[in-house]
């Protein structure tokens, strides 16, 4: 996790360092070391929608070094100029429509020109060994800054193993001690079940060392996700309450309003469980439930995250997997078609577009505290959040007052779309009677800090270039995540849901998900 600038206040409220009274951050990151970024899949959607906007933002922030170069690789027959123009058109459109979270409302032409001048395109077939020889020659011609190389695999997962093997065979990943570094970024999905994840780890480990592999999960680029560790471990007021003695249960929600869009063919073979839970959702679980690491060193942080998944239970094979999970599929609603009517989706599909689960983290801190997870498409609104619901206070003091109930305190970590933290607690209503009402205190990043939210990839790309692997998945975490969900995949594969579709589009989700919590005397925080 790239370094932060500390700030604080004196007892009188004067700002001591790190920020001005207007909230403008004074600290600045140093530019990353020079390197050549090689993008496999340079004409694809990921490069256009996320990688290029992130590089543009890094350019605006002055975080790319003078010796930074980009070589884009793809099968499409494009010139350098045509590739750059296509990226510029997409970037300009997204900025104008506000579809990305870029810092400016209009594209900064000087920043784009600076970035575009570093970009070259190379056409080729990733399956052809001769292509990698040509790439090596191009790198030798264009390389500067000591020869550091960053290979970004923005391609379908079936290409991960073959590309890494071809890079190794061409000598492009060879890294000498104290010499130029070689790093490879791999996007999700990292496997489609436990056996395939283990096989992929073993395959790339024959070519790369673990410190060369950066498994990307863009959720961890969100400021609030990173701030969870600061909130917990930098504030005694919260960490002292972050355990089974004070927390009744935890809810983790990753709700999407969009459907499958143009990804019907991919999604119908994948489903919500594979697409979201082993990576995004379990990452949020791990950073919420982890023990304090001995330092913010990447291996120390990632070791604690892996321990959380190793302690998960409640989704064991067979009846437990079915009892503690809910699957759903959206139907028509509010002018939208049902999932089975989406392009490239089987009209009799039993692929889930919604998942809810109850699991336990079987360790000293969290023993007896249920964690409820849910994620789905075509839900009421887009929201990713973590809710710590604290235990209800004793009511005896209020038994002779007009107060009928006391709401449980909640700490809500808002991850997207509006990043921030809110605390829900009870306060006395004005007047002579002792009567309580629930109130909340809100912290929003956009209100306090002048820097606009990012796409989430800026921090991650910068961290790869400086060699900080804290926010990336290690092999043991990937496999531990698949071990959690594999019994559910097996149980669902052996049974066919009879009630699909079982929730209307743009609703709260299936009724069975509400029942999952209701049997424990609890309820989901409403999507509102």
Secondary structure, 3 states (H helix, E strand, C coil): CCCCCCCEECCCCCEEECECCCCCECCCCCCCCCCEEEEECCCCHHHHHHHHHHHHHHHHCCCCCCCCEEEEEECCCCCHHHHHHHHHHHHHHHHHHCCCCCCCCCCCHHHHHHHHCCEEEEECCCCCHHHHHHHHHHHHHHCCHHHCEEEEECCCHHHHHHHHHHHHHCCCCCCCCCCCCEEEEECCCCCCCHHHHHHHHHHHHCCCCHHHEEECCHHHHCHHHHHHHHHHHCCHHHHCCCCCCCEEEEEEEEECCCCCCCCHHHHHCCHHHHHHHHHHHHHHHHHHHCCCCCCCCHHHHHHHHHHHHHCEECCCCCHHHHHCEEEECEECECCECCHHHCCCCCCCCCCCCEEEEEEEECCCCCCCCEEEEEEECCECCCEEEEEEEECCCCCHHHCCCCCCCCCCCEEEEEEECCCEEEEEEEEECCCCCCCEEEEEEEEEHHHHCCCCCCCCHHHHHHHHHHCCCCCCECHHHHHHHHHHHHHHHHHHHCCCCCCCCCEECCECCCHHHHHHHHCCCCCCCCCC
